[in-house]
Amino acid sequence: MNKKNLVALFGGQSSEHVVSCMSVQNVAANIDRDLYNVYLVGITEEGRWLLVDSEKEIKEDTWRTGKKTAVLSPDATEKCLIVMEEGTVKKIPVDVVFPVLHGLYGEDGTVQGILELAKIPYVGCGVLASAVSMDKLSTKVVVGKLGIRQASYVPVMKEELDDLEAVVNRVEQAFPYPVFVKPSNAGSSRGVTRADSREMLREGLLEAARHDRRILVEEMIVGHEIECAVFGGGAKPVRSSGVGEILAAAEFYDFDAKYYNGDSRTVVDPALPEGAAKEVRRAAEQIFRAVDGYGLARVDFFVKEDGTVVFNEINTMPGFTAISMYPMLWEARGISKKQLVNDLIAHALLRYER
């Protein structure tokens, strides 16, 4: 049987660059090499695309000095990776792409658009689902039509911060402190702050504006921080895993608490009020379908002490690091990382089949 050529994209120009570099190592380690020739293509924070010779270069963080430029051709008649080195050009046929990219310019529909133009099958959600799910304000609009409870929020545009006091007044009229301030289009809790006072709200709005021009300020929801993994779409039925709980070491589960605080923990199948886990799974599948999800997503919720389920956000390319919840939740259901990764690739190859 002829092997297929797979390109694993990683890195990227987002604030989650380092997370992607961690994720791709776990993905690459679990790809079936009897089925696929794997080409690693790293995107630097400046936007250079480089062919990376080995996973060791990623682990040792030396890949950014590479000399082989490698870009995906958008030409649908070629379906190839164009590799350039010292004046030479080589075209490598590509059968499937695994875009292990988190955040802007990777998880937001931009790379998915290139792959759609090229008609190359790829793992994960398409342009629409990626863009809508990446943008928290847009997701709020979609979920608001489903009858699923979500946190109340105030949308803020960056240009409105020219009159910062007016924005602060609008938020204070909507709900009491504490509140959470979030960039609409950033992931891994980058730029997210908790505000307990007027001054903290001002600072939080300015911090969020450094990450995106669209911002949302949300009421605080007190409850269990719960995540649910989803797989399927297209020709495959949508199914969800069990649920997991985040036990953050910090005041809230920000970027540092996720990746650099060893006291943060995750618990699979936590004790929750009766019926809450089932409701989380049902809502996760419903939201995934509503955004036209394909392949995978992790859907995040709060579960209040009275059992009320409140939607938080959806991630269409969740982390695959050693501590990431998405693969952990499927492992708890008897699906190993290796099986999960290869099931995702096999599902990607069905993308253009009708």
Salt bridges, closest charged atoms under 4 A:
ASP53 OD1 - LYS68 NZ 3.18
GLU55 OE2 - ARG33 NH2 2.83
GLU60 OE2 - LYS56 NZ 3.93
ASP61 OD1 - ARG64 NH1 2.29
GLU78 OE2 - LYS91 NZ 2.46
GLU116 OE2 - ARG351 NE 3.93
ASP135 OD1 - ARG214 NH2 2.59
GLU159 OE2 - ARG213 NH2 3.05
GLU160 OE2 - ARG170 NH2 3.17
GLU165 OE1 - ARG198 NH2 2.99
GLU165 OE2 - ARG202 NE 2.70
GLU172 OE1 - ARG198 NH1 2.45
ASP196 OD1 - ARG194 NH2 2.91
GLU199 OE1 - ARG202 NH1 2.65
GLU207 OE1 - ARG210 NH2 2.86
GLU207 OE2 - HIS211 NE2 3.08
GLU218 OE2 - LYS140 NZ 2.73
GLU218 OE1 - LYS182 NZ 2.85
GLU227 OE1 - ARG298 NE 3.24
GLU245 OE2 - HIS224 ND1 2.75
GLU251 OE2 - ARG194 NE 3.67
ASP269 OD1 - ARG333 NH2 2.92
GLU279 OE2 - ARG282 NH2 2.68
GLU285 OE1 - ARG289 NH2 3.81
ASP300 OD2 - ARG298 NH2 2.85
GLU305 OE2 - HIS224 NE2 3.36
GLU313 OE1 - LYS136 NZ 4.00
GLU331 OE1 - LYS337 NZ 3.20
